[in-house]
Amino acid sequence: MARRDPRKLPEDEDGAMLPFWGLAFVVVLGMIAMSFDIGRVAITHSELQSFADQVALAAGGELDGKSDAIERADAAAELMISDSQTFGNADSLLSGSTDFSLTYYDALPPSDATPLGAGTTDPANARFARVDVNAQTVDLTFAAAFDAVSGPREGGITNTVRATAVAGIDLYACDVTPMMFCSPHSGWSAEGNVGQMLELRSGGPGGAWAPGDFGYLDPSKVMVDTGGPCAGLTGSNLDRCLIGAAGFVTRCFSYRGVDIEPGQKVGNLEAALNTRFDIYASSMQSARNDPDYAPAPNVIKGIVPRGGGSCIANQEEPSSNTSGLPLDTCFTSGPGGSNACNAQNGGIGPRFGTGDWNVAGYFAANHAPFDGTVPAAIQSWLTDHAADPAAPTRYEVYRAEAAMSGNILTGTGRDGLPMAETGRPICNTRTNPDIDHSRRVIVVAAIDCAAEGVAGAASNVPVEEFVQIFLTQPASAAGAGNRFSIFGEVVGVAEPSTGPGTS
């Protein structure tokens, strides 16, 4: 075995890097080991935060100001949301109130650095839901071993993981006719009653309002759209504009609460609504050439100017050989109404129909040939637009007729005379050309008057939904005193817009 010259040892550099590599190796391995633990903590926090976000959104989405808002929010958080966590030393399943706590707030501070403060238990005021997920502890296997070798370090890895989220949502409806009506009962849905006929009648002050009673939104008129046709108007001129004008007459209304007043502006309401049907009577005579009160593109109504005059205000009469869209065949407020009809519509009251109407009779009255069938042009339109030609809604028929070129009603009637009305406007020819969102569709607020205790004027009343209603015929007097009727067909729910909860 060869021996190394001891005199050369001071100059020998072989293996000089081994101590440095050894120290670096320990450091590198320690960092790798700690990265595993850091990653486990990060993953756990991400999982808990995702769960907190979902629960907060589920709960916050139910905070609509109604009397059961908090109850529904608790149920949504409890039953609808589940998730999992991987590395925490508790149960891996995240589901139910045993894994989080909920607190509700009526407002948020202006800065995230400011504590939220005390919560609220009042469902009318609860606008935001805060979720605090139970803390999880992540075992630090590698970091513990590293600590054993290197000794404890100040500011080491925190292995207790928490997550918090706050959410709230406000829903708004825009382009709304500032009116409300009492829905038949809690849980009534426009989507579940498309095609159903409604009779809206003005509700008087005092006492509980019946299903179908209507009133007005925004009594103080603060929601008038400053860029719309009603800006700058006051008094009865403003009332008529808000009910009858085209375009955006109001700003957006919140589902959380609206202010209402009884529906007693009968004269203004009737005259303004009927401009949509090309009728310019009473206080609306001067609006005959006003584009803000342009009629719908289809105004078939079974009503014509008296004596054949082009447009004689306040002198209309029934058409001799055309017909407006009929009421539901089983409708307690109309001809032939009975208790049996009320039973068919689920006992929801005499002002709500069943959605069945005399389709064949309408076509036989207005469209040749008079064999009770749907005219070919209309049948083609209905088929192309996914409607059943045999049983379309009145709104679908209206749209199909409006889409026809030229006059809608042509030829001669059953009496051998020319059709008394063409279906196109003749009084104000500045027609609104939008068929799908035309002048005969209004958006009004449906309110559960019984649940909310509405008895005339009220403030901050939650809205069940904003409903699109197709006006089937002009508004007209239908009772004693100031009571009159608006007949319409449910088209569906107006799609809400969303806004930040702090708005």
Residue, then its C-alpha position, 0 to 999 in steps of 0.5 A: m500500500a502506497r504511503r503519502d508523503p506527510r510533508k505534502l499534506p499541507e498542500d494537498e487539496d483533495g476532498a476540500m469541498l466535502p465539508f461544504w457539500g455536506l453542509a449544502f446537502v443538509v440545507v438543500l434536503g432541509m429545504i426540500a423537506m420543508s417544501f413538502d410541508i409548506g405545500r401541504v399547508a398551502i393545499t389545505h388552505s386552498e381547499l378550505q378557502s374554496f369551501a368557504d367561498q362556496v358556502a358564502l355564495a350559497a348563503g349570500g344568494e338567499l339574502d333577498g330581504k324576505s322573512d325567511a331569508i336567513e332560514r333559507a341561507d342556513a339551509a343552502a349552506e347546510l345542505m347544498i355545499s360539500d367539499s373535501q380537504t386532504f392534509g388536515n388532521a380532521d375529517s376529510l369531508l367538508s359538509g354542514s354546519t359542523d365544519f363552519s360558522l355563519t354570521y350575517y351583516d347588514a353592511l360592510p365597512p369601507s375598508d378590508a382592514t376594518p373589522l366587520g363588527a356585530g352581525t344581524t339576525d334580522p332577515a330583512n336587513a341581512r345582506f352579507a354572509r360571513v363564513d368561518v371554516n373550522a381551523q385545520t391542523v396539518d402535521l409537519t412531518f419533515a419540518a419536525a424532523f428538521d427542527a429536531v436536527s437544527g433546533p426550533r426556529e422563530g417564525g417557523i411554518t404555521n401548521t394551523v390553517r383557517a379560511t374566511a369568506v364574505a359574500g352578498i348579492d343584490l338582484y335588480a330588474c331594469d326597464v320596469t313599468p313601475m307597477m306591482f301586483c299581488s301574486p296568488h300565493s307563496g311560491w307562485s312562479a311565472e315560469g311555471n305559469v307561462g300562458q296563464m291569464l291574469e286580471l290586474r285590478s287596482g287595490g284600494p287602501g286599507g285591508a289585506w290586498a287580494p291576489g291580482d290587486f295592483g299598485y305602483l312602485d316608487p311613490s316618491k318618484v326617485m327612480v325616474d331615469t334621468g336620461g329617459p323620456c320621463a325626465g323632468l316631468t311632474g305630477s300627472n304628466l309624470d304618472r302617464c309617462l311612467i305607465g305609457a312611454a316607450g324606452f327606459v322610464t325608470r332606473c333599476f329596482s332591487y329585488r330586496g325591497v320596493d316602495i309601493e302605493p295603492g293603484q288609484k290613478v285610474g284615468n292616467l293609467e288607462a289612457a297611458l296604457n292604451t297608447r300601446f294599442d294605438i288608442y289616444a283618448s282622454s289625457m293622451q290625445s296630444a300624444r298621437n304623433d309622439p314617438d315616446y308613445a308609439p304603439a306596438p307593431n300589432v294592435i289587433k284588439g277588436i276595437v275600431p274608431r266609431g263611424g270609420g273615422s281614422c282616429i276619433a279620440n274617445q269614440e271607439e266602438p267594437s269591431s264588426n268583423t274582427s276579434g281581439l285576443p280572448l280570455d282564458t276559456c275557464f276564467t272566473s272573471g270572464p263570461g262563463g266564469s264559475n267556481a269550477c274554473n277556480a278549482q281548475n286553476g288550483g283555487i288561486g283566486p278569481r283573477f287567474g285563469t288556466g292558460d287555455w284559450n280558444v285558438a281556433g276561434y280567434f283564427a276563424a274570426n280574423h284570418a281567412p280561410f275560416d276553417g278553424t286552422v292556423p294560417a299557413a304563414i303563422q303556422s310556419w312562424l310558430t314552427d320555426h320558433a319552437a311553438d306548438p301551432a295547435a296550442p300557442t300562447r297568445y303572445e306567440v300568436y301576437r309575435a307571429e302576426a307582427a312578423m307578417s309583412g304588410n297588413i296583418l288582417t286582409g280580405t273580407g270578414r264573415d259579413g262579406l265586408p273588408m276587415a274593420e281593422t288591419g292590425r297595424p297602427i293607424c293613429n300613430t304610425r311611429t310604430n315600435p318595431d321591436i317585436d320581441h320586446s314591444r310595447r305590449v309587454i310590461v315588466v311588473a313586480a310580483i309580491d306575496c302580499a299576504a306574507e308581507g302584510v301589504a295593505g296599501a302603501a308600504s316601504n321596502v317590500p321584497v319582490e318575489e320576481f319581476v314578471q313579463i306580462f303581455l297585454t292582451q287587450p286595452a285597459s278598460a273600465a270593468g267595475a264600479g267606482n275606480r276599479f278597472s281591469i288590465f288583462g294580461e298573459v304571463v310571458g315569463v320572468a324578467e331576467p335579473s341583473t346582478g350588482p355588488g352587495t355594497s351598491 
